[in-house]
């Protein structure tokens, strides 16, 4: 494919690039709905363009067809060859001919890119900010469709260096973040997945990680209490969306525009209970007793970790349990009932809540994040902000679409013999 052909393909509304199956399945709703995407990465194999079509609605079934390139440089599924993928799609759209020889598969409605599917042309990276789990994090400028420009943080992932599972993890985190729309949760603007490298475009928190901000700035007790309030509002919002963060800590919050913003959703899960594999790496200093002893998380495990993060805030961002190794701290907390002392300058009502409620040995005796947010809202004299609809609002996502969720978990997605 020439550079010109590739640019034309990328500009097609029905071309979705590295769109994961999980997202594709929610987009195709009616028989004849279709889109074109790239195959999932397999080591040693070249990516292929895949035509995905819904062929049955009840029960829902999607089939995938590899668009092959002939030795003469033409594009074919089964019946006819064409000069370009665009010509192939146009022909079958206009003629309503089946795309296969032995079955009646007709493409009717092209499914366009969603608002969160960004063009690489709209993103300019400037300088490297650091290294993430799967690639670089860069400073950048993103130009929205209305030509408004935003300073952003861009996660840049070079897919040839990642396994199939790592790509799935990146896209899973991005899928989760599309739901989030709150001043105290870091915002994702979208994903550029049309070609490599994969880019995730995030809100830029100008003051960086909360722990580093605390180490650099001498804040008053009332200012620190306000930071605890912002974090509480963000975590309450996540819990109301039925999410368990699983990694609440000052290092995983950002600070910008005067707001604490919860970030880093690599361990976040949906649901009210999560049983973890005992071999998983976890942040031992922030673990609740039940997680150490029973290898499980609930929202109340986040509440315990939130109490630890408040200790960090009131101690200027230093690591909790100073002088202890991580495993030693976890054992003392879970088996000996040890809790770190809190400074007297913390407002007595909040200090007592941390000691007696947030750090309770028994998970169901801990406060909810709504109870925490209510107290901090009153003590700080602030009004907690409301969350917005998220990036999926206009996309008939699983919160509105009756076919998604449970129905889609039973969807038959037919792989071809190559596994696409």
C-alpha positions as CSV (number, residue, x, y, z in Angstrom):
1,X,0.0,0.0,0.0
2,X,1.4,3.4,-1.0
3,X,1.7,6.3,1.5
4,X,-1.2,8.0,-0.4
5,X,-3.4,4.9,-0.2
6,X,-2.6,4.5,3.5
7,X,-3.6,8.1,4.2
8,X,-6.8,7.7,2.2
9,X,-7.6,4.5,4.1
10,X,-6.9,6.2,7.5
11,X,-9.3,9.0,6.6
12,X,-12.2,6.6,5.9
13,X,-14.8,6.8,8.7
14,X,-15.3,3.0,8.8
15,X,-11.5,2.3,9.2
16,X,-10.7,1.8,12.9
17,X,-7.1,0.7,12.9
18,X,-6.1,-1.3,16.1
19,X,-9.6,-1.5,17.4
20,X,-9.9,-4.3,20.0
21,X,-12.5,-7.0,19.6
22,X,-14.1,-5.8,22.9
23,X,-14.9,-2.4,21.4
24,X,-15.8,-3.6,18.0
25,X,-18.4,-6.0,19.4
26,X,-20.3,-3.1,21.1
27,X,-20.2,-1.0,18.0
28,X,-21.8,-3.5,15.6
29,X,-25.5,-3.7,16.6
30,X,-27.6,-4.5,13.5
31,X,-27.3,-7.1,10.7
32,X,-25.1,-5.6,8.0
33,X,-23.2,-3.2,10.3
34,X,-19.5,-3.4,9.5
35,X,-16.1,-1.8,10.0
36,X,-12.5,-2.4,8.9
37,X,-9.8,-2.9,11.5
38,X,-6.3,-4.3,11.8
39,X,-5.7,-7.8,13.2
40,X,-4.4,-8.2,16.7
41,X,-0.6,-8.5,17.1
42,X,0.9,-12.0,16.8
43,X,4.7,-12.3,17.1
44,X,6.3,-12.9,13.7
45,X,3.2,-12.2,11.7
46,X,2.4,-9.2,9.6
47,X,-0.9,-7.3,10.5
48,X,-3.8,-7.9,8.2
49,X,-6.8,-5.7,7.5
50,X,-10.0,-7.3,8.7
51,X,-13.6,-6.7,7.6
52,X,-15.9,-7.3,10.6
53,X,-19.6,-7.7,9.9
54,X,-22.6,-8.5,12.1
55,X,-24.4,-11.4,10.3
56,X,-27.0,-12.3,12.9
57,X,-28.7,-10.3,15.7
58,X,-30.5,-12.9,17.7
59,X,-28.3,-14.4,19.0
60,X,-25.7,-11.8,18.0
61,X,-22.9,-13.1,15.8
62,X,-20.0,-11.3,14.1
63,X,-17.8,-12.7,11.4
64,X,-14.4,-11.5,10.4
65,X,-12.9,-11.7,6.9
66,X,-9.2,-11.1,6.0
67,X,-8.7,-8.6,3.2
68,X,-5.9,-10.3,1.4
69,X,-3.4,-8.6,-1.0
70,X,-2.7,-10.5,-4.2
71,X,0.7,-10.9,-5.9
72,X,-0.5,-8.2,-8.3
73,X,-1.1,-5.7,-5.5
74,X,-4.9,-5.9,-5.5
75,X,-7.2,-6.5,-2.6
76,X,-9.6,-9.4,-2.3
77,X,-11.8,-11.3,0.2
78,X,-13.1,-14.1,-1.9
79,X,-15.0,-13.0,-5.1
80,X,-13.4,-10.0,-6.8
81,X,-10.1,-8.1,-6.6
82,X,-9.9,-4.4,-6.4
83,X,-7.2,-1.7,-6.7
84,X,-7.8,-0.5,-3.1
85,X,-9.7,-1.5,0.1
86,X,-11.9,1.6,-0.5
87,X,-12.9,0.3,-3.9
88,X,-13.7,-3.1,-2.4
89,X,-16.0,-1.6,0.2
90,X,-17.6,0.8,-2.2
91,X,-18.4,-2.0,-4.7
92,X,-20.1,-4.2,-2.1
93,X,-22.0,-1.2,-0.5
94,X,-23.4,-0.2,-3.9
95,X,-24.2,-3.6,-5.4
96,X,-25.3,-5.3,-2.1
97,X,-23.5,-8.4,-3.4
98,X,-22.4,-10.9,-0.8
99,X,-18.8,-10.6,0.1
100,X,-18.4,-14.4,0.1
101,X,-19.2,-17.1,-2.4
102,X,-20.9,-19.6,-0.1
103,X,-23.0,-17.4,2.2
104,X,-25.1,-14.3,2.0
105,X,-23.1,-11.7,3.9
106,X,-24.0,-8.2,2.8
107,X,-22.4,-5.1,4.2
108,X,-24.9,-2.3,4.6
109,X,-24.1,0.3,7.3
110,X,-20.5,1.5,7.9
111,X,-19.9,2.2,11.5
112,X,-17.9,5.4,11.9
113,X,-15.1,6.2,14.3
114,X,-16.3,7.3,17.8
115,X,-15.4,10.6,19.3
116,X,-12.6,9.0,21.3
117,X,-10.9,7.5,18.2
118,X,-8.4,10.3,17.4
119,X,-6.3,11.0,14.3
120,X,-2.6,10.9,14.6
121,X,-2.5,14.1,12.6
122,X,-4.3,15.8,15.5
123,X,-1.5,15.1,17.9
124,X,2.0,16.6,18.1
125,X,4.4,15.4,20.7
126,X,7.1,17.8,21.9
127,X,9.2,16.5,24.7
128,X,9.5,13.3,26.7
129,X,8.2,13.5,30.2
130,X,9.1,10.0,31.4
131,X,8.7,6.2,30.9
132,X,5.4,4.4,31.4
133,X,4.7,0.7,31.8
134,X,4.4,0.1,28.1
135,X,6.3,3.0,26.5
136,X,7.1,6.7,26.7
137,X,5.0,9.5,28.2
138,X,5.4,12.7,26.2
139,X,4.2,16.3,26.4
140,X,2.0,17.2,23.5
141,X,-0.6,19.4,21.8
142,X,-3.9,17.9,20.7
143,X,-6.2,19.7,18.3
144,X,-9.9,18.8,18.8
145,X,-12.4,18.6,15.9
146,X,-13.5,22.2,16.7
147,X,-9.8,23.3,16.3
148,X,-9.5,24.0,20.0
149,X,-6.0,23.0,21.2
150,X,-5.1,21.4,24.4
151,X,-1.8,20.7,26.1
152,X,-1.8,17.0,26.9
153,X,0.2,14.1,28.1
154,X,0.6,11.4,25.5
155,X,1.3,7.7,26.2
156,X,3.2,6.4,23.2
157,X,3.3,2.6,22.7
158,X,5.3,1.0,20.0
159,X,3.3,-2.1,19.2
160,X,6.1,-4.1,17.7
161,X,7.7,-4.1,21.2
162,X,4.6,-5.3,23.0
163,X,3.0,-8.7,23.3
164,X,-0.7,-9.3,22.4
165,X,-1.5,-9.3,26.1
166,X,0.2,-6.0,26.8
167,X,-1.7,-4.4,24.0
168,X,-4.9,-5.8,25.5
169,X,-4.0,-4.3,28.9
170,X,-3.3,-0.8,27.4
171,X,-6.7,-0.9,25.5
172,X,-8.5,-2.2,28.6
173,X,-7.3,0.7,30.7
174,X,-8.3,3.1,27.9
175,X,-11.7,1.5,27.6
176,X,-12.2,2.0,31.4
177,X,-11.0,5.6,31.3
178,X,-13.6,6.5,28.6
179,X,-16.2,6.3,31.4
180,X,-14.5,8.7,33.7
181,X,-15.5,12.4,33.6
182,X,-14.8,14.2,36.9
183,X,-12.5,17.1,38.0
184,X,-10.8,14.8,40.5
185,X,-10.1,11.9,38.1
186,X,-7.5,12.3,35.3
187,X,-9.3,12.6,32.0
188,X,-8.6,10.7,28.8
189,X,-9.3,12.6,25.6
190,X,-9.0,9.5,23.3
191,X,-6.9,7.0,21.6
192,X,-5.1,7.3,18.2
193,X,-5.1,3.7,17.0
194,X,-5.2,4.1,13.2
195,X,-1.6,3.3,12.8
196,X,1.6,2.8,14.9
197,X,2.6,4.0,17.4
198,X,-0.6,3.6,19.5
199,X,-1.2,6.9,21.4
200,X,-3.4,7.5,24.4
201,X,-4.1,11.2,24.9
202,X,-4.6,12.3,28.5
203,X,-5.3,15.5,30.4
204,X,-2.0,17.2,31.4
205,X,-1.7,17.8,35.2
206,X,0.8,20.6,35.2
207,X,2.2,20.0,38.7
208,X,2.9,16.3,38.2
209,X,2.6,13.4,40.7
210,X,1.0,14.3,44.1
211,X,3.8,12.8,46.2
212,X,6.5,14.9,44.4
213,X,4.3,18.0,44.7
214,X,4.0,17.5,48.4
215,X,7.7,17.0,48.7
216,X,8.4,20.3,47.0
217,X,5.8,22.5,48.6
218,X,5.3,23.4,52.3
219,X,1.5,23.2,52.7
220,X,-0.6,24.2,55.7
221,X,-2.8,21.6,57.5
222,X,-5.9,23.1,55.9
223,X,-4.4,22.9,52.4
224,X,-3.6,19.3,53.0
225,X,-7.1,18.6,54.3
226,X,-8.4,20.1,51.0
227,X,-6.1,17.7,49.0
228,X,-7.6,14.8,50.9
229,X,-11.1,16.1,50.0
230,X,-10.3,16.3,46.3
231,X,-9.0,12.7,46.4
232,X,-12.0,11.5,48.3
233,X,-14.4,13.1,45.7
234,X,-12.5,11.3,42.9
235,X,-12.5,7.9,44.6
236,X,-16.2,8.2,45.6
237,X,-16.9,8.9,41.9
238,X,-15.0,5.7,40.9
239,X,-16.8,3.6,43.5
240,X,-20.2,4.9,42.3
241,X,-19.2,3.6,38.8
242,X,-18.6,0.2,40.4
243,X,-14.8,0.4,40.0
244,X,-12.1,-0.7,42.5
245,X,-8.9,1.2,41.9
246,X,-6.6,-1.2,43.7
247,X,-3.6,1.1,43.7
248,X,-4.6,4.3,45.6
249,X,-1.4,6.1,46.7
250,X,0.0,9.6,46.4
251,X,2.3,8.5,43.6
252,X,-0.7,7.5,41.6
253,X,-2.5,10.8,41.9
254,X,-1.6,13.9,39.9
255,X,-2.0,17.6,40.8
256,X,-3.1,20.4,38.4
257,X,-5.4,23.4,38.2
258,X,-5.6,23.3,42.0
259,X,-7.1,19.8,42.0
260,X,-6.0,16.3,43.1
261,X,-6.7,13.9,40.2
262,X,-6.7,10.2,40.7
263,X,-4.8,8.5,37.9
264,X,-3.0,5.2,37.0
265,X,-5.7,2.7,36.3
266,X,-3.5,-0.3,35.4
267,X,-4.9,-2.4,38.3
268,X,-8.4,-1.0,38.3
269,X,-11.2,-3.5,37.9
270,X,-15.0,-3.2,37.5
271,X,-17.2,-5.0,40.0
272,X,-17.5,-5.1,43.8
273,X,-15.1,-7.9,44.5
274,X,-11.8,-9.0,43.0
275,X,-9.8,-12.2,43.8
276,X,-6.2,-11.8,42.9
277,X,-3.6,-14.3,41.9
278,X,-1.1,-14.7,44.8
279,X,1.8,-14.2,42.4
280,X,0.7,-10.8,41.3
281,X,2.9,-7.8,42.1
282,X,1.0,-5.5,44.4
283,X,1.9,-2.3,46.4
284,X,2.4,-3.9,49.8
285,X,2.6,-0.7,51.9
286,X,-0.9,0.3,50.9
287,X,-2.6,-3.1,51.3
288,X,-5.6,-3.7,53.6
289,X,-5.5,-6.6,56.1
290,X,-8.0,-8.7,54.0
291,X,-5.9,-8.3,50.9
292,X,-2.8,-9.4,52.6
293,X,-4.5,-12.4,54.3
294,X,-7.2,-13.4,51.7
295,X,-5.8,-12.0,48.4
296,X,-9.1,-10.2,47.6
297,X,-10.1,-6.6,47.1
298,X,-13.4,-4.7,47.6
299,X,-14.1,-1.0,47.5
300,X,-13.4,-1.1,51.3
301,X,-9.8,-2.1,50.4
302,X,-9.5,1.2,48.5
303,X,-10.9,3.0,51.6
304,X,-8.0,1.5,53.7
305,X,-5.5,2.6,51.1
306,X,-7.1,6.0,50.9
307,X,-6.3,6.4,54.7
308,X,-2.7,5.5,54.0
309,X,-2.6,8.1,51.2
310,X,-4.0,10.7,53.6
311,X,-1.1,9.8,55.9
312,X,1.3,10.5,53.0
313,X,-0.4,13.9,52.4
314,X,0.0,14.9,56.0
315,X,3.6,13.8,56.0
316,X,4.6,15.7,52.9
317,X,4.7,12.8,50.5
318,X,7.1,10.5,52.2
319,X,6.7,6.7,51.9
320,X,4.4,5.2,54.5
321,X,5.9,2.9,57.2
322,X,9.3,4.6,57.2
323,X,12.1,2.4,58.3
324,X,10.2,-0.8,57.4
325,X,10.5,-3.1,54.4
326,X,7.3,-3.5,52.4
327,X,6.7,-7.1,53.5
328,X,7.4,-6.2,57.1
329,X,4.8,-3.4,57.0
330,X,2.2,-5.6,55.4
331,X,2.7,-8.3,58.0
332,X,2.6,-5.9,60.9
333,X,-0.7,-4.3,59.6
334,X,-2.4,-7.6,58.8
335,X,-1.3,-9.9,61.6
336,X,-0.3,-7.5,64.4
337,X,-2.9,-4.8,64.0
338,X,-0.3,-2.1,63.6
339,X,-1.4,1.3,62.4
340,X,0.8,4.4,61.8
341,X,0.4,7.3,64.3
342,X,-1.2,10.4,62.9
343,X,-0.1,14.0,63.6
344,X,-2.2,16.0,66.1
345,X,-2.6,18.9,63.7
346,X,-5.1,16.9,61.6
347,X,-8.7,18.0,62.3
348,X,-9.8,15.7,65.1
349,X,-13.0,14.5,63.3
350,X,-11.0,13.4,60.3
351,X,-8.1,12.0,62.4
352,X,-10.6,9.8,64.4
353,X,-12.3,8.7,61.1
354,X,-8.9,7.5,59.7
355,X,-7.9,5.7,62.9
356,X,-11.3,4.1,63.7
357,X,-13.1,3.8,60.5
358,X,-10.8,3.9,57.4
359,X,-8.2,1.6,59.1
360,X,-10.7,-0.7,60.7
361,X,-9.5,-4.3,60.7
362,X,-12.9,-5.5,59.5
363,X,-13.6,-4.3,56.0
364,X,-17.4,-3.9,56.3
365,X,-16.9,-1.7,59.4
366,X,-15.0,0.9,57.3
367,X,-16.6,4.1,56.1
368,X,-17.8,4.3,52.5
369,X,-16.1,6.9,50.3
370,X,-19.4,8.8,50.3
371,X,-19.2,9.1,54.1
372,X,-15.6,10.2,53.8
373,X,-16.5,12.8,51.1
374,X,-19.4,14.1,53.2
375,X,-17.2,14.7,56.2
376,X,-14.4,16.4,54.1
377,X,-16.9,18.5,52.2
378,X,-18.2,19.8,55.5
379,X,-14.7,20.3,57.1
380,X,-13.3,22.0,54.0
381,X,-16.5,24.1,53.3
382,X,-16.4,23.0,49.7
383,X,-19.1,21.5,47.4
384,X,-17.9,18.4,45.7
385,X,-18.2,18.5,41.9
386,X,-20.5,16.3,39.9
387,X,-19.2,13.9,37.3
388,X,-20.1,14.1,33.6
389,X,-21.3,11.5,31.1
390,X,-17.9,10.3,29.8
391,X,-16.6,9.8,26.3
392,X,-19.0,6.9,25.6
393,X,-22.1,9.0,26.2
394,X,-23.2,9.4,22.6
395,X,-22.1,6.0,21.5
396,X,-24.8,3.8,22.9
397,X,-22.3,2.0,25.1
398,X,-23.0,-0.8,27.5
399,X,-24.6,1.6,30.0
400,X,-27.4,2.4,27.5
401,X,-27.3,-0.3,24.9
402,X,-29.5,-3.3,25.8
403,X,-27.4,-5.6,23.5
404,X,-24.2,-4.9,25.4
405,X,-23.1,-6.2,28.8
406,X,-24.6,-9.6,29.5
407,X,-25.9,-10.1,26.0
408,X,-22.6,-9.4,24.4
409,X,-20.8,-11.7,26.8
410,X,-22.7,-14.5,25.1
411,X,-22.2,-13.1,21.6
412,X,-20.8,-15.5,19.1
413,X,-17.8,-13.9,17.4
414,X,-16.7,-16.2,14.6
415,X,-13.0,-16.4,14.0
416,X,-11.8,-17.4,10.6
417,X,-9.2,-20.1,10.3
418,X,-6.4,-17.6,10.8
419,X,-7.8,-16.6,14.2
420,X,-8.7,-13.0,13.4
